[in-house]
Amino acid sequence: MDLDALRHGNFSKLGEAVTDWEQMTKKLADLKKDAEGNLKAKADKAKWAGVNAGVSREFIAKTAAEFADAHTQADSIAKILSDTRDELISYRTQLNDAIRRAAEQHLTVVDTGDGGFTVAGNTRPDWASDPSGKTGVTDQKVVDAFCKEIQGILTKATQSDNTAAQALKLIVDQAKYGFSDASYADRDEAAKAVAAAEKLAEMAKKPDAMSLDDIAAFNRTMSEYHDDPLFAEQFAKRLGAKGTLQFWTEMTQTHAGAKGSELETMKDLQKNLSLTLATASFSDSDGMRDWKKDLIAERNTNFRSSGSSNPIGALGSQVISSLMHQGQFDTEFLDDYREKLFKADKAAGNSGTHDLWVKGYDSLDLDFGDDNGRDPLKGLFDGLSHNPEAAEHAFKSEEDLTHMLGTTRYTDRGESLGRALESAVTGVAVGDMSSIAPPHSTTQVAIMANIMHAVAEPGGYADIPHKGLGESFGNMAAAYMPEISQGLAGSKSGSIFLTGSEAPDAFVGDGVRDVVRFLSLTSADPAGRAGIIYGESIYTGGLLDAHLSDPSFFDGTRDQVLGHIGKNAGIIEGIVAHSVADGEVKGFVDGEKDFNEGLKQKGDFAKIWVQIAFSGLEVPEHLGGKIMGSAVGGLGGAVAAAAVDRLMDGQQMDGAKDTGLYVSARDLYAMRDSVSLQTQLSTEDAIARHHVDLPKDGTDGIMRDAVNEGWDASSELLSNVKERT
């Protein structure tokens, strides 16, 4: 920055810009509030069908999100401009003060252009005859001191101006269309993020020079900034796509076999690097679009560490996927990468995937954990599990879905695939404990139907629940209790089994067979069985809560609605219990211990379901379109939570005489009594909560008879869909 430009700087125009942006921020805040509370809220409650269900609602949701991003971007710009203006005014004040003090020392400061200046002493003609030979009153040390001070001020002012311009450009470039969600409190915060990225990228270009202490420092910085959009973009761009993959290849080779503190350091590095790249993937700047394109283009490149003598290194796809276990990656990026990887995987056939990705890579270990990173589909599935939209895209094709399910017989990718499928059919990212589950879309229900059919089809994949998928199948069954319940109850049962699903009756009719077989086969896994039990208990508790708080949902007597709910509970849990009693799952169940452990482990997670998986379910539009849990106090309320508590508190399964709920996985009548008791207690909770005047003994009798009726019906349903032992 030129001296005169700062010295005589008029920042009134910049002040006007700050004011304009601050006013814009306030207006956008109102628009954001209106978009979220009015536009999106109404869209969420609306009953969409056909093209509107897949296009219009998504468009409205993204439009509402754009208003939020527009507000964030405007707020960041306003704050950076305001902070920069204040800094430049401060530097102008400091500069003028230095020039004033220099003049008092008989010095003149002159701008020489192009950022240069001089500090010279004032002279008089008669000083030439001075006997001492001096030509001024100030010595060179004073001149040098003022030069240094003024140069320091100009340097800081230049840095302030340049970094502000860089940050503003980077923020705007984050999104090619729309707005960035990058948020910064001031110029300095944005500048520090960019500087940190530049430093780490330079370190990563020389991985062989990084000691464990260097990596620890690298980790600390990346841990602080991995969610920062400017940091993430600058790090990725400066390192480059190929450089990023080479860096991780070098790290895994250099620290192969790490133990103790070294292992923990490398785990942190893998996590932080994954989170950083996930954040970077959302940038749509020219540089990042090239980076993402180049990264995918390197999927078949052989990456070897510089010190390796082995000609076989790691495929680019193996390196990429090993860095996708953490964080949410951009949907478009995941779509592009998944399309290429799925194509290669399918070409190998179900049984050929092991040879495709693992054979010949026996010495490869790209993960500092339980896995080795040889199967790139596992990392991709974890990436999909954190992005429900991308996961839904991945499994819309029934051909792709059935192929991936089939490969679990020959690989160990079952657990990661299960997590991705959960994300696809529920709309909630695995590990997300804050988001409310959205109503199931027509596409999500179709994917769930395809999964159940693939598992239930004779000659299909009846054996895969115990290939690492059982727990996820149980979680998915729990999330789909409304649709499953309507399927088992039959047509026009939506006024009892409430849901906001776009396809609530998708399993009615022909789908019942698949539902029954799927529930039965999922019972092969203790955690899967626990998921079904918790899901049914939560949904039953929520339904009782909703119906007893507002009788208008069902145009009939309370005895009728209670009977239907109780019978449904008996059917669902009866399917599970009879499957166990028939011995179909004996090969996968180690008596009471496994069953008890499955319920215990699922308990804490089930408490989250009460909050997120069911609390967002909506009453159908023709019944008022209310959100259960807020308007009705229903799903996700106290009754469902109490049901979970009872299940957890009853897990004292050390002996046959235990009186807790679900005393034995193999005792058919004990299971039936547990379902009956749980349903009766949930009914009592709902009656007490809403002060409903119903006789206790009579109501208990209704629920007991209904559960028993459903229990008996479950045996018949099983006999109709499979051979019984």
C-alpha positions in Angstrom: 0.0 0.0 0.0 1.4 3.4 -1.0 2.1 5.8 1.9 -0.1 8.6 0.5 -2.9 6.3 -0.2 -3.1 5.4 3.5 -2.1 8.8 4.8 -4.9 10.6 2.9 -7.2 7.7 2.7 -10.9 8.5 2.6 -12.8 5.5 3.8 -16.2 7.0 3.7 -17.1 4.8 0.6 -16.0 1.7 2.5 -18.1 2.9 5.4 -21.1 3.2 3.1 -20.4 -0.3 1.8 -20.3 -1.6 5.4 -23.7 0.1 6.1 -25.2 -1.3 3.0 -24.1 -4.9 3.8 -25.2 -4.6 7.4 -28.7 -3.5 6.2 -28.7 -6.3 3.7 -27.8 -8.8 6.5 -30.8 -7.6 8.5 -33.1 -8.0 5.6 -31.8 -11.4 4.7 -32.2 -12.5 8.4 -36.0 -11.7 8.0 -36.1 -13.6 4.7 -34.3 -16.6 6.2 -36.7 -16.7 9.1 -39.7 -16.5 6.8 -38.2 -19.2 4.5 -37.6 -21.6 7.3 -40.7 -20.9 9.3 -43.2 -20.4 6.5 -42.0 -21.7 3.1 -40.1 -24.8 4.2 -42.5 -25.5 7.1 -45.5 -25.6 4.9 -43.7 -27.6 2.3 -42.7 -30.2 5.0 -46.4 -30.5 6.1 -47.8 -30.7 2.5 -48.9 -34.0 1.0 -46.7 -34.3 -2.1 -47.3 -36.8 -4.8 -45.9 -37.6 -8.3 -43.3 -35.2 -9.7 -43.9 -32.7 -6.9 -42.8 -35.2 -4.3 -39.4 -35.7 -6.0 -38.8 -32.3 -7.4 -40.9 -29.4 -5.9 -40.4 -30.3 -2.2 -36.6 -30.7 -2.7 -36.5 -27.5 -4.7 -38.3 -25.6 -1.9 -36.0 -27.1 0.8 -32.9 -26.1 -1.1 -34.3 -22.6 -1.8 -35.0 -22.1 2.0 -31.4 -23.3 2.6 -30.1 -20.8 0.1 -31.7 -17.9 2.1 -29.9 -19.2 5.2 -26.6 -19.3 3.2 -27.3 -15.8 1.7 -27.7 -14.4 5.2 -24.5 -16.2 6.4 -22.5 -14.9 3.5 -23.8 -11.3 3.8 -23.1 -11.3 7.5 -19.5 -12.5 6.9 -18.9 -9.9 4.2 -20.3 -7.2 6.4 -18.1 -8.2 9.3 -14.9 -8.5 7.2 -15.5 -5.1 5.5 -16.3 -3.4 8.8 -13.2 -5.0 10.5 -10.9 -4.1 7.6 -12.2 -0.5 7.6 -11.6 -0.1 11.3 -8.1 -1.6 10.9 -7.2 0.7 8.0 -8.5 3.8 9.9 -6.4 2.7 12.8 -3.3 2.3 10.6 -3.9 5.7 9.0 -4.0 7.3 12.5 -0.8 5.5 13.4 0.9 6.6 10.2 -0.1 10.3 10.5 1.1 10.2 14.1 4.5 8.9 13.1 4.8 11.5 10.3 3.9 14.3 12.9 6.5 13.0 15.3 9.1 12.8 12.5 8.4 16.4 11.6 9.0 17.4 15.2 12.5 15.8 14.8 13.0 17.9 11.6 12.4 15.0 9.3 10.3 14.8 6.2 8.5 11.7 5.0 7.9 11.5 1.2 6.0 9.0 -0.8 8.1 7.8 -3.8 5.4 5.6 -5.4 5.1 1.8 -5.8 4.9 1.4 -2.1 8.2 3.2 -1.5 9.0 6.2 0.7 11.9 8.2 2.1 12.6 9.7 5.5 15.1 12.6 5.2 16.3 15.3 7.6 15.4 19.0 6.9 18.5 21.1 5.8 19.2 24.9 5.5 21.7 26.6 3.2 23.7 28.1 6.0 24.4 24.6 7.5 27.0 24.1 4.7 29.4 26.5 6.6 28.9 24.7 10.0 32.4 23.9 11.3 31.2 20.5 12.5 30.4 19.5 9.0 26.8 18.3 10.0 24.0 19.0 7.5 21.1 18.4 9.9 20.0 18.0 13.5 18.9 14.3 13.4 21.3 11.4 13.2 20.8 8.3 11.1 19.6 6.1 13.9 16.5 8.3 14.4 15.9 8.2 10.6 16.2 4.5 10.5 13.9 4.1 13.5 11.2 6.1 11.8 11.7 4.2 8.5 11.2 0.9 10.4 8.1 2.2 12.2 6.4 3.5 9.1 7.3 0.5 7.1 5.7 -1.7 9.8 2.5 0.3 9.6 2.4 0.1 5.8 3.1 -3.6 5.9 0.3 -4.3 8.3 -2.1 -2.1 6.4 -1.2 -3.9 3.2 -1.7 -7.2 4.8 -5.1 -6.2 6.1 -6.2 -4.9 2.7 -4.8 -7.9 0.8 -6.1 -10.6 3.1 -9.5 -9.0 3.3 -9.7 -9.0 -0.5 -8.5 -12.6 -0.6 -11.0 -13.8 2.0 -13.9 -12.0 0.3 -13.0 -13.5 -3.1 -12.7 -17.0 -1.6 -16.0 -16.7 0.2 -17.8 -15.6 -3.0 -16.1 -18.3 -5.1 -17.1 -21.1 -2.7 -20.4 -21.4 -4.5 -20.7 -21.2 -8.3 -24.4 -20.7 -8.0 -26.1 -19.5 -4.8 -24.3 -18.6 -1.7 -21.6 -19.9 0.7 -22.2 -20.9 4.3 -18.7 -19.8 5.3 -19.1 -17.7 8.5 -16.4 -15.4 9.9 -16.5 -12.8 12.7 -13.8 -10.6 11.2 -11.1 -10.3 8.7 -8.4 -11.7 11.0 -10.4 -14.9 11.6 -10.7 -15.5 7.9 -7.0 -14.6 7.2 -5.8 -16.9 10.0 -7.7 -19.8 8.4 -6.2 -19.2 5.0 -2.7 -18.9 6.5 -3.1 -22.1 8.5 -4.1 -23.9 5.4 -1.1 -22.7 3.4 1.3 -23.7 6.2 -0.2 -27.3 6.5 -0.2 -27.8 2.7 3.5 -26.9 2.6 4.2 -29.4 5.4 2.1 -32.1 3.6 4.2 -31.7 0.4 7.2 -33.0 2.4 5.7 -35.9 4.4 9.1 -37.5 4.9 10.3 -34.5 6.8 7.4 -34.6 9.3 8.3 -36.0 12.7 5.7 -37.3 15.2 5.8 -33.9 16.9 5.2 -32.2 13.5 2.3 -34.5 12.9 0.9 -33.7 16.4 1.1 -30.0 15.6 -0.4 -30.6 12.2 -3.3 -32.5 13.9 -3.9 -29.7 16.4 -4.3 -27.1 13.7 -6.4 -29.3 11.5 -8.6 -30.3 14.4 -9.3 -26.6 15.0 -10.0 -25.8 11.3 -11.4 -28.9 9.6 -14.9 -27.4 9.5 -13.7 -24.1 8.1 -14.6 -23.8 4.4 -11.7 -21.4 3.5 -9.1 -23.5 5.4 -10.4 -26.7 3.8 -10.5 -25.4 0.3 -7.1 -23.8 0.5 -5.5 -26.9 2.0 -6.9 -29.2 -0.7 -6.2 -26.9 -3.6 -2.6 -26.1 -2.6 -1.8 -29.8 -2.0 -3.6 -30.8 -5.2 -5.6 -34.0 -5.8 -2.6 -36.2 -6.6 -0.6 -34.6 -3.8 -3.4 -35.3 -1.3 -3.4 -39.0 -2.2 0.4 -39.2 -2.2 0.5 -37.6 1.2 -1.7 -40.2 2.7 0.1 -43.0 0.9 3.4 -41.8 2.4 1.9 -41.4 5.9 0.5 -45.0 5.9 3.7 -46.5 4.7 6.0 -44.5 7.0 3.9 -45.3 10.1 2.8 -48.9 9.2 2.5 -51.0 12.3 2.1 -47.9 14.6 1.3 -48.7 18.2 0.5 -46.8 21.4 0.7 -43.0 21.2 1.9 -43.1 17.6 -1.2 -45.1 16.6 -3.5 -42.7 18.3 -1.7 -39.8 16.6 -2.2 -41.4 13.2 -5.9 -42.2 13.9 -6.4 -38.5 14.7 -4.6 -37.5 11.5 -6.8 -39.8 9.4 -10.0 -38.4 11.1 -8.9 -34.8 10.8 -7.8 -35.2 7.2 -11.1 -36.9 6.3 -13.2 -34.1 7.9 -11.1 -31.4 6.2 -11.6 -33.0 2.7 -15.3 -33.5 3.4 -15.6 -29.8 4.1 -13.5 -28.9 1.0 -15.7 -31.0 -1.2 -18.6 -28.5 -0.8 -16.7 -25.7 -2.4 -17.7 -25.0 -5.9 -14.9 -22.7 -6.9 -13.1 -23.4 -10.2 -10.1 -24.8 -8.3 -12.1 -27.2 -6.2 -14.2 -28.4 -9.1 -10.9 -29.3 -10.8 -9.6 -30.9 -7.6 -12.7 -33.2 -7.3 -12.6 -34.1 -11.0 -8.8 -34.9 -10.8 -9.2 -36.9 -7.6 -11.8 -39.2 -9.2 -9.6 -39.4 -12.3 -6.8 -40.8 -10.1 -8.9 -43.8 -8.9 -6.9 -46.3 -11.0 -3.5 -44.8 -10.5 -0.9 -46.9 -8.6 0.2 -44.9 -5.6 3.5 -46.0 -4.0 5.5 -44.4 -1.2 8.8 -42.9 -2.2 10.7 -45.5 0.0 8.8 -48.6 -1.1 10.5 -51.3 -3.2 7.2 -53.0 -3.9 5.9 -52.2 -7.4 2.3 -52.7 -6.3 1.1 -49.8 -4.3 -2.4 -48.7 -3.6 -5.1 -47.9 -6.1 -6.2 -44.3 -6.0 -9.7 -45.4 -5.1 -8.4 -47.3 -2.1 -6.6 -44.2 -0.9 -9.6 -42.0 -1.6 -12.1 -44.2 0.2 -9.8 -44.6 3.2 -10.3 -40.9 3.7 -14.1 -41.0 3.6 -14.9 -42.7 6.9 -15.5 -39.4 8.6 -17.4 -36.3 7.7 -20.2 -35.4 5.2 -19.0 -35.1 1.6 -20.8 -33.1 -1.1 -23.6 -35.0 -2.8 -22.5 -34.3 -6.3 -19.0 -35.5 -5.6 -20.3 -38.7 -3.9 -22.6 -39.3 -6.9 -19.7 -39.0 -9.4 -17.3 -41.2 -7.4 -19.9 -43.8 -6.5 -21.0 -44.1 -10.1 -17.4 -45.0 -11.2 -16.9 -47.4 -8.2 -20.2 -49.2 -8.5 -19.5 -49.8 -12.2 -16.2 -51.4 -11.5 -17.6 -53.5 -8.6 -20.6 -54.8 -10.6 -18.3 -55.7 -13.5 -16.6 -58.2 -11.2 -19.8 -59.9 -10.2 -21.0 -60.7 -6.6 -18.3 -63.2 -5.9 -15.5 -61.4 -7.8 -15.3 -58.3 -5.6 -12.7 -59.9 -3.3 -10.4 -60.6 -6.2 -10.9 -57.2 -7.7 -10.0 -55.1 -4.6 -8.2 -57.4 -2.2 -6.2 -60.0 -4.1 -2.7 -58.8 -4.8 -3.0 -56.0 -2.1 -2.3 -58.3 0.8 0.4 -56.0 2.3 -1.7 -52.9 2.0 -3.0 -51.1 5.1 -4.4 -47.6 4.6 -6.5 -47.4 7.8 -5.2 -46.9 11.3 -7.8 -49.0 12.9 -9.7 -52.3 12.5 -9.8 -52.1 8.7 -7.1 -52.2 6.1 -8.6 -50.0 3.4 -8.3 -52.6 0.6 -12.0 -52.6 -0.3 -12.8 -49.0 -1.4 -16.5 -49.7 -1.2 -16.4 -49.8 2.6 -15.1 -46.2 2.8 -17.6 -45.1 0.1 -20.4 -46.7 2.1 -19.3 -44.8 5.2 -19.3 -41.6 3.2 -22.8 -42.3 2.0 -23.9 -43.1 5.6 -23.2 -39.5 6.5 -25.0 -38.0 3.5 -28.6 -39.4 3.2 -29.3 -37.6 -0.1 -26.3 -39.3 -1.8 -27.1 -42.6 -0.1 -30.7 -42.4 -1.5 -29.2 -41.8 -5.0 -26.9 -44.7 -4.6 -29.6 -47.3 -4.0 -32.5 -46.1 -6.1 -31.4 -48.6 -8.7 -32.7 -52.1 -7.6 -30.0 -53.7 -9.7 -27.2 -51.8 -7.9 -28.9 -52.5 -4.5 -29.2 -56.3 -5.0 -25.6 -56.5 -6.3 -24.3 -54.8 -3.2 -26.4 -57.0 -0.9 -25.1 -60.0 -2.7 -21.5 -59.1 -2.4 -21.7 -59.2 1.4 -21.5 -63.0 1.2 -18.0 -62.7 -0.2 -16.7 -59.6 1.6 -16.7 -58.0 5.0 -18.4 -54.8 3.8 -21.8 -55.8 5.4 -21.7 -53.4 8.4 -20.6 -50.3 6.3 -23.3 -51.2 3.6 -25.9 -51.5 6.4 -25.1 -48.0 7.7 -25.4 -46.6 4.2 -28.7 -48.3 3.7 -30.0 -46.9 7.0 -29.1 -43.4 5.9 -30.8 -44.0 2.5 -34.1 -45.1 3.8 -34.4 -42.9 7.0 -33.1 -39.6 5.7 -30.9 -39.2 8.8 -27.1 -39.5 8.7 -25.6 -42.2 10.9 -24.4 -40.6 14.1 -26.6 -37.5 13.6 -28.3 -37.1 17.0 -29.8 -33.7 16.4 -31.8 -33.9 13.2 -35.5 -34.8 13.2 -36.2 -37.7 10.8 -38.1 -36.3 7.8 -41.2 -38.1 6.6 -40.3 -41.0 4.4 -40.3 -40.1 0.7 -41.7 -42.4 -2.0 -38.2 -43.2 -3.2 -37.0 -44.1 0.3 -40.0 -46.4 0.8 -39.3 -48.0 -2.5 -35.7 -48.7 -1.5 -36.9 -50.2 1.8 -39.3 -52.4 -0.1 -36.6 -53.6 -2.4 -34.3 -54.4 0.5 -37.1 -56.4 2.2 -37.9 -58.2 -1.0 -34.2 -59.1 -1.7 -33.9 -60.7 1.8 -37.3 -62.3 1.8 -37.3 -63.7 -1.8 -36.9 -67.5 -1.9 -33.5 -68.2 -3.2 -32.5 -64.7 -2.4 -30.4 -63.3 0.4 -32.0 -64.8 3.5 -28.6 -65.5 5.0 -27.2 -61.9 4.8 -28.6 -60.5 8.1 -25.8 -62.3 9.9 -23.2 -60.9 7.4 -23.0 -57.7 9.3 -26.3 -56.3 8.2 -28.6 -57.5 11.0 -28.3 -54.5 13.3 -28.9 -52.1 10.5 -31.9 -54.1 9.3 -33.3 -53.9 12.8 -32.8 -50.2 12.9 -34.5 -49.8 9.5 -37.4 -52.0 10.6 -37.8 -49.8 13.7 -37.9 -46.6 11.5 -40.5 -48.2 9.3 -42.9 -49.4 12.0 -45.7 -47.1 10.7 -45.6 -48.5 7.2 -45.0 -52.0 8.4 -47.9 -51.7 10.8 -50.2 -50.5 8.0 -49.0 -53.3 5.8 -49.9 -55.9 8.5 -53.2 -54.2 9.3 -54.3 -53.9 5.7 -56.0 -51.2 3.6 -57.3 -47.9 5.1 -55.6 -48.4 8.5 -53.8 -45.0 8.4 -56.2 -43.4 10.8 -54.9 -45.8 13.5 -51.2 -46.3 12.4 -50.3 -42.7 12.0 -47.5 -41.6 9.8 -46.4 -38.7 7.5 -44.9 -41.1 4.9 -45.5 -40.3 1.2 -46.2 -44.0 0.7 -47.8 -45.2 4.0 -49.6 -48.2 2.5 -46.7 -49.4 0.2 -46.5 -52.7 2.0 -50.2 -53.5 2.0 -51.2 -56.6 0.0 -48.3 -58.4 -1.7 -45.7 -56.6 0.5 -46.9 -58.3 3.6 -45.1 -61.5 2.7 -41.8 -59.6 2.4 -42.4 -57.8 5.7 -43.0 -61.0 7.6 -40.0 -62.8 6.1 -37.8 -59.7 6.6 -38.7 -59.4 10.3 -38.3 -63.1 10.8 -34.8 -63.2 9.1 -33.6 -60.0 10.8 -34.3 -61.8 14.1 -31.3 -63.9 13.3 -29.1 -61.1 14.6 -29.5 -60.2 18.4 -29.0 -56.5 17.7 -31.5 -56.7 14.8 -34.0 -58.4 17.0 -33.5 -55.8 19.6 -34.1 -53.0 17.1 -37.4 -54.5 16.1 -38.5 -54.8 19.8 -37.5 -51.3 20.7 -39.0 -49.9 17.5 -42.3 -51.6 18.1 -42.4 -50.5 21.8 -41.6 -46.9 20.9 -44.1 -46.7 18.1 -46.8 -48.4 20.2 -46.2 -46.1 23.1 -46.4 -43.1 20.7 -49.6 -44.3 19.1 -51.3 -44.8 22.5 -50.1 -41.3 23.5 -51.4 -39.7 20.4 -54.8 -41.5 20.2 -55.6 -41.0 23.9 -54.7 -37.3 23.8 -56.9 -36.7 20.7 -59.7 -39.2 20.0 -60.6 -37.4 16.7 -57.8 -39.2 14.9 -59.9 -42.4 14.7 -63.6 -42.4 14.0 -64.5 -45.2 16.3 -64.4 -46.2 19.9 -61.4 -46.2 22.1 -61.7 -49.9 22.7 -61.4 -50.4 18.9 -58.3 -48.3 18.5 -56.7 -49.8 21.6 -57.4 -53.3 20.3 -55.9 -52.6 16.9 -52.7 -51.2 18.4 -52.4 -54.1 20.8 -53.0 -56.7 18.1 -50.3 -55.0 15.9 -47.8 -55.2 18.8 -48.6 -58.9 19.2 -48.2 -59.6 15.5 -44.8 -57.9 15.1 -43.2 -59.2 18.2 -44.9 -62.6 17.7 -43.1 -62.9 14.4 -39.8 -62.3 16.1 -40.5 -64.7 18.9 -41.9 -67.6 16.8 -38.9 -67.3 14.5 -36.6 -67.8 17.4 -38.7 -70.6 18.8 -38.8 -72.3 15.5 -35.0 -72.6 15.6 -34.5 -70.7 12.4 -32.0 -68.4 14.1 -30.3 -70.9 16.5 -27.1 -70.8 14.5 -26.7 -67.1 15.2 -28.0 -66.9 18.8 -26.0 -67.9 21.8 -29.0 -68.2 24.2 -30.0 -65.6 26.6 -26.6 -63.9 26.8 -26.6 -62.7 23.2 -30.2 -61.6 23.4 -29.7 -59.7 26.6 -26.5 -58.0 25.3 -28.3 -57.0 22.1 -31.1 -55.3 24.0 -28.6 -53.6 26.4 -26.5 -52.2 23.7 -29.5 -51.0 21.7 -31.1 -49.3 24.7 -29.1 -46.1 24.8 -29.4 -45.8 21.0 -33.2 -46.3 21.2 -33.4 -43.3 23.5 -32.2 -41.3 20.6 -34.9 -42.8 18.4 -37.5 -41.4 20.7 -36.0 -37.9 20.0 -35.2 -38.1 16.3 -36.6 -41.1 14.5 -40.3 -40.8 15.5 -40.8 -37.3 16.9 -41.1 -35.7 13.4 -43.8 -38.1 12.2 -46.8 -36.2 11.0 -50.5 -36.9 11.3 -51.9 -37.4 7.7 -53.2 -34.2 6.2 -56.8 -35.3 6.2 -56.5 -35.7 10.0 -55.1 -32.2 10.5 -51.5 -32.6 9.5 -50.2 -32.0 13.0 -46.7 -32.9 14.1 -47.0 -35.6 16.7 -44.8 -34.8 19.7 -45.6 -31.1 19.6 -49.2 -30.6 18.7 -50.4 -33.9 20.2 -47.6 -34.9 22.6 -47.4 -38.2 20.7 -44.5 -40.0 19.1 -41.2 -39.2 20.8 -43.1 -38.2 24.0 -43.0 -39.5 27.6 -44.9 -42.7 26.9 -42.4 -43.9 24.3 -39.5 -42.9 26.5 -40.9 -44.8 29.5 -41.3 -47.9 27.3 -37.5 -47.7 26.5 -36.7 -47.3 30.2 -38.7 -50.4 31.1 -36.9 -52.4 28.5 -33.5 -51.3 29.7 -34.4 -51.7 33.4 -35.7 -55.2 32.8 -32.4 -56.6 31.5 -31.4 -58.9 34.3 -31.3 -62.1 32.4 -28.9 -64.2 34.5 -31.3 -67.0 35.2 -34.5 -68.7 34.1 -36.5 -67.3 37.1 -35.8 -63.6 36.2 -39.0 -61.6 36.1 -37.8 -58.8 33.9 -39.3 -57.9 30.5 -38.2 -60.3 27.6 -36.8 -62.8 30.1 -35.6 -65.2 27.4 -35.1 -65.1 23.7 -36.3 -68.7 23.4 -39.2 -68.8 25.8 -42.2 -68.2 23.6 -44.7 -67.6 26.3 -42.4 -65.4 28.3 -41.9 -63.3 25.3 -45.7 -63.0 24.8 -46.2 -62.0 28.4 -43.5 -59.4 28.1 -45.2 -57.8 25.0 -48.5 -57.9 26.8 -47.1 -56.3 29.9 -45.2 -53.6 28.0 -48.3 -52.7 26.0 -50.5 -52.6 29.1 -48.0 -50.4 30.9 -47.7 -48.0 28.0 -51.5 -47.7 27.9 -51.5 -47.0 31.6 -48.9 -44.3 31.1 -50.9 -42.6 28.3 -54.1 -42.8 30.3 -52.4 -41.2 33.3 -50.7 -38.5 31.2 -53.9 -37.4 29.5 -56.2 -38.0 32.4 -58.4 -40.3 30.4 -61.3 -41.9 32.3 -60.9 -45.6 31.4 -61.2 -48.5 33.8 -57.8 -50.1 34.6 -58.9 -53.7 34.7 -61.0 -53.4 31.6 -58.3 -51.7 29.6 -55.7 -54.2 30.7 -58.0 -56.9 29.5 -58.5 -55.3 26.1 -54.7 -54.9 25.6 -54.0 -58.5 26.8 -56.6 -60.0 24.5 -55.5 -57.9 21.6 -51.8 -58.8 22.0 -52.7 -62.5 22.3 -54.8 -62.3 19.2 -51.9 -60.7 17.3 -49.5 -63.2 18.7 -51.6 -66.1 17.4 -52.0 -64.4 14.1 -48.2 -64.0 13.8 -47.8 -67.8 13.8 -50.2 -68.1 10.9 -48.5 -65.3 9.0 -45.2 -67.1 9.3 -46.7 -70.4 8.2 -48.0 -68.7 5.1 -44.6 -67.4 4.0 -42.1 -70.1 5.0 -41.8 -73.7 6.1 -42.0 -74.0 9.9 -39.9 -76.4 12.0 
